[in-house]
Amino acid sequence: MFHQKLEEAYKNIPGEYRIELINLEDSGTKQFGNPGKSLREIIDTYKGEKFTITDPRGKIHEISLEKWKQQDQSKVRLTFKVIFAPSRRLTEKEVTHTPQEKALLTLRELMERRRAWRAARGALFLDQPEGR
């Protein structure tokens, strides 16, 4: 459930996914208990040393096992690393909000416009020093 909501949130964020294959032995840690797969298992699963994987947005990524070709296929433990890299920071209007949040944002915008209108006409504000 949480992962579905996270995927939905990422769909609205401009950016891209990177998919990498990493050697668990080189990284020195187990990735959150992920034992990974042996090089032989990956070759058997994906039918070769070069294959493609589609990210959550539908972009196709080329993956190559060339880097580990000379190593013992039963000892090398690999896992996929999926990285999302946002391309820029979102503005407040681009962030997905619930209907209640949208209503509050609209109310805030109206209040700010009203405050600016009043300030242009010389109003004093009680939350500012000149109103005390």
Protein Blocks (a to p, Z undefined) as FASTA:
>chain_A
ZZmmmmmmmmmpgcddddddddfklnopaeehiabjafklmmmmnopabdcdddfkopac
dddfklmmmpcfklpccddddddddfbdcdfklpccdfklmmmmmmmmmmmmmmmmmmmn
opacfkbmklZZ
